[in-house]
Amino acid sequence: MSQPSDLSGWATGRLLSTAARLAEHAWDTHLARWELNHASFAVLHLLAAQPRSQRELAQAMQVEDQTMSRMLERLERQGHVVRERSATDRRRVEVKPTDSGRAALAEAGADDAAERVLGEAVQDLPRLRAELATMVGELSARRWSAPS
């Protein structure tokens, strides 16, 4: 596939979705070494702080419960997470990272991983991160706010 010759005429939405898709592909290629993809890496990142239920993970990732179930099944098969009954509430099933999952998260997400994956594609990564965080926060608030 060849590089587009003139991106200046592209609509902002097209640029954004194409950049996201290409960045996701590059990140997934990096994560494949640990049998992860962008979504499963994010799940491990969420679990690093504390065990969570499938529903809590789905809400945090803004996906449906069924989607999260499939992600967790894959992570379990790979040995990165386990699901166990809570010690304090036997009705609750908690998802916890295994030693393998914690190691994969640490290795794959090393401090300079994004810089290595993106290379020279982004000149000011801290600024891009700040703008993306603002965008995600704003659009998430709109999506999850109660209808008027």
N, C-alpha and C positions, 0 to 999 in steps of 0.2 A: 504494500500500500504506500502510495507516495504522499509526501507532505502537501497540504493545501498551499497554493501559491499566494493568495491574498486573503488574509483573515479580516482585514479592515472593514469589509462589507458585510461580515456576518452579524446577525442579530446577537444581542447580549445573551439571550437565553440559549442560543445555539452554542456560543462560545463556552458558556458556563457548563452546559451538559456535556459537551465534548471534552472539556478539561477534566471534569469530574470522572468521566468514563476512562480517560487515558491515565489519570492519576490512580484510579482504583485498579486498573490493570497492572500498572507498575508496582503498586503496593502488594497486590495479590501474588505477583511473581516473586517478590521478596519474601512474603509470608509462607509460600509453598514449601520452603525448606523445613518448616516446622509443622506441616500439614494443616496450616491455618489459611483463612482468607480474611478479608477486611471485617466481615461480620463476626466471625468467631474470635478474632483478635479483640474486638471491642467487648465481647462477652467476657473474655478472660480479664480484660482491664477492669470491667465493672466488678468482677468477683474478687479482685485483688484486695479491695477494701474490706469486704465482708461477704459471707454467704448470703444468697438471695433466692427467693422463690422464682419459679418459671414466670409467673405473672409479673413480678417486680422487674425481672429482666426484660420482658416484652415491653412493659411500659417505658422503662428507661431507654430502650433502643427504638421506641416508637414503631413497633411491629406487632402483628397479631400473635396471639398465644400459639397458634398452630405453627407459625413460622419459627417462633422461638423453640418450640418442641423439636422441630427438625434440626435446628442448629445444635441443640443440646444433645440430641441422639448422636450426631456426627462427632461432637467433642467427646462424648462418652466412649464411642468406638475407638477413637484415637488415644484414649487414656488421659485426656487433658482435664476432665471434670468427673465428679461423681455426684449422684443424687442420694441424699440420706435424710431420714426422719430427723427433725429438730429434737435436740435434747430437752428443750424447754416446752415445746408444744408438739406432741406426737402426731397431730393432724397435719402439721406443716412439713412439706418436703423442701429441703434446702439444696441448692446447687453449690458445690464447693470445688475449687481448683485442686488438682492433684499436684504432686511434686513436678511431674512432667509438664503440666499446664503452667505452673509458676515459672519453671525454667524457660519454656517456650516464650512466655510473655516477656521475661527479662531479656532474653537473647534477641528476639525479633524486634522488640521495641526499644532497643538501646537508644540512648539520647540522640545520637546522630543518624538514626535509621532513616528518618524522613528526609534529611538533607542528602543522604547517600542515594536514596531512591529517586528523589526529584532532581538531583544533580544541579545543573545550572539553569533549569527551567524556571526557577523562581529566584529573583534577585534579593528580595526582602521577605524572607519566610516569616519572621515575627510579625510584620505588618499584615501579611496575607492571613496568618493565623488569627490575628485580632479581628480583621474584617469578616472572616468566615465565622468566627464565634458570634459576632454581632448578628450576622445574617441568620445563622441557625437559631439563635435565641429569639429573634424577632419572628421568623417564620414558624417556629415551633409554638410560640405563644398564640399566633393567629390560628394555627391548625387545631390546637387543643382548647381554645377558649370556647365558652358556651355561646351558642348562636344568639343573636340579638332578637 
